[in-house]
Amino acid sequence: MSSLLDKEPVKRVEKFLTEFDRNLKIVTLDQTARTANDAATALGCNVGAIVKSLLFKAGPSYILCLVSGDKRGSLNKLKKILNEKDVSMANPEDVKKITGFTIGGVSPVAHLVKLKIFIDNNLERFTAVYAAAGHPNAVFEIKYNQLSRLTNGEVKEITE
């Protein structure tokens, strides 16, 4: 399982995390954390403490939304916040091209393209949250209050 840490996307996340705070460590899981439910089961935590990194296409640009695992991103709220009529989930090819990660392993950091990031205010319920680290079997734990500093994300109400 340690070969996971040698994969380029995971190394990219690890470098980013280490530069931010040397105490942040990537954990590799024996079972997949591809979905929020899978991750919560593997980690033995509340599904809401899992950070889903969802890429949306908003007009010509992209925005990453970090959403609590027990919530759904709201296209209507995003349209209002961004003042953009055309907002949709990005397709898997765009996710890979923009973030450098495949769906199920999209990290909140270390993207190939600089992204505007919104953080779901529902994540505030948890002291610590877990996010993907570049692979469906790799995650990292971070304090909620560190997440916005790490990502330069803006906390918004973005879920249904």
C-alpha positions in Angstrom: 0.0 0.0 0.0 3.0 2.3 0.6 3.5 2.5 -3.2 0.4 4.8 -3.1 2.6 7.5 -1.6 4.9 7.3 -4.7 2.1 8.2 -7.1 2.6 11.7 -8.6 -0.8 13.2 -7.6 -0.3 12.0 -4.0 3.3 13.3 -3.9 2.0 16.7 -5.2 -0.5 16.9 -2.3 2.1 15.7 0.2 4.5 18.5 -0.9 1.7 21.1 -0.6 0.7 19.9 2.9 4.2 19.7 4.2 5.0 23.2 3.1 1.9 24.4 4.9 2.3 22.4 8.1 4.7 19.5 8.7 2.3 17.8 11.0 -0.2 17.2 8.3 0.2 13.6 7.1 -1.3 11.5 4.3 -3.0 8.3 5.5 -3.4 5.4 3.1 -6.4 3.2 3.6 -6.8 -0.4 2.9 -10.3 0.1 1.5 -11.3 2.8 -0.9 -12.5 6.3 0.2 -13.9 7.0 -3.3 -17.2 8.1 -1.8 -17.8 10.1 1.4 -19.6 7.0 2.9 -16.7 4.8 2.0 -14.2 7.2 3.5 -16.3 7.6 6.7 -16.5 3.8 7.1 -12.8 3.4 6.5 -11.9 6.2 9.0 -14.6 5.5 11.5 -15.9 9.1 11.5 -19.1 10.9 10.8 -19.8 11.1 7.0 -20.3 14.9 7.4 -16.6 15.2 8.4 -15.5 14.0 5.0 -14.6 16.8 2.6 -16.0 16.3 -0.9 -14.0 18.3 -3.4 -16.5 19.0 -6.2 -15.4 20.9 -9.4 -18.1 23.0 -11.0 -17.9 24.8 -14.4 -19.2 28.3 -14.1 -19.4 30.0 -17.5 -15.9 29.9 -18.9 -14.2 29.2 -15.6 -14.1 26.5 -12.9 -14.6 26.6 -9.1 -13.9 24.0 -6.5 -16.4 23.5 -3.8 -15.4 21.7 -0.6 -18.6 20.2 0.6 -19.5 18.3 3.8 -19.9 14.5 3.0 -23.5 14.4 4.1 -24.6 17.4 1.9 -25.1 18.1 -1.8 -23.6 21.1 -3.6 -26.4 23.5 -4.7 -26.2 24.7 -8.3 -28.8 27.4 -7.5 -26.8 28.8 -4.6 -23.6 28.8 -6.7 -25.4 30.6 -9.6 -26.5 33.3 -7.1 -23.1 33.7 -5.4 -21.2 33.7 -8.7 -23.9 35.7 -10.6 -23.6 33.2 -13.4 -26.5 31.5 -15.2 -24.6 28.6 -16.5 -23.2 26.4 -13.6 -22.8 22.7 -13.9 -20.7 19.8 -12.5 -17.5 19.5 -14.4 -17.1 16.3 -16.4 -14.5 13.7 -15.5 -12.1 14.8 -18.3 -12.2 18.4 -17.1 -11.7 17.4 -13.5 -8.5 15.5 -14.4 -7.3 18.3 -16.7 -7.9 21.1 -14.2 -7.1 19.5 -10.9 -4.7 16.8 -12.0 -6.7 14.3 -10.0 -9.3 11.6 -10.9 -12.8 11.7 -9.4 -12.7 10.0 -6.0 -9.2 11.3 -5.2 -9.6 15.1 -5.8 -7.7 16.9 -3.2 -8.7 20.4 -2.0 -5.1 21.5 -2.8 -2.2 21.1 -5.2 -4.3 21.5 -8.4 -2.7 21.9 -11.8 -4.7 25.1 -12.4 -5.2 27.8 -9.7 -8.9 27.6 -8.7 -11.3 29.8 -6.7 -12.4 27.7 -3.7 -15.6 27.8 -1.7 -15.9 25.9 1.6 -19.3 24.6 2.7 -20.2 26.3 6.0 -21.6 22.9 7.2 -18.0 21.7 7.7 -17.8 24.1 10.7 -19.6 21.4 12.7 -16.4 19.4 13.0 -13.1 20.2 14.7 -11.2 18.0 12.3 -12.2 17.0 8.7 -10.8 14.5 6.2 -10.1 15.2 2.6 -8.8 13.2 -0.4 -5.0 13.3 -1.0 -4.8 12.7 -4.7 -6.0 9.0 -4.8 -9.2 7.2 -3.7 -7.2 5.4 -0.9 -5.3 8.4 0.3 -6.7 11.0 2.7 -5.4 13.6 5.2 -6.9 14.9 8.4 -6.9 18.7 8.9 -8.5 21.0 11.5 -11.5 22.8 10.0 -10.0 26.2 10.9 -6.8 25.3 9.0 -8.7 24.3 5.9 -9.6 27.8 4.8 -6.0 28.9 5.4 -4.6 25.9 3.5 -6.9 26.4 0.5 -7.5 30.2 0.6 -11.1 29.2 0.4 -14.1 31.4 1.2 -16.7 29.9 3.6 -20.1 30.1 1.9 -23.5 28.5 2.2 -23.3 26.3 -0.9 -25.4 23.2 -0.1 -29.0 22.2 -0.5 
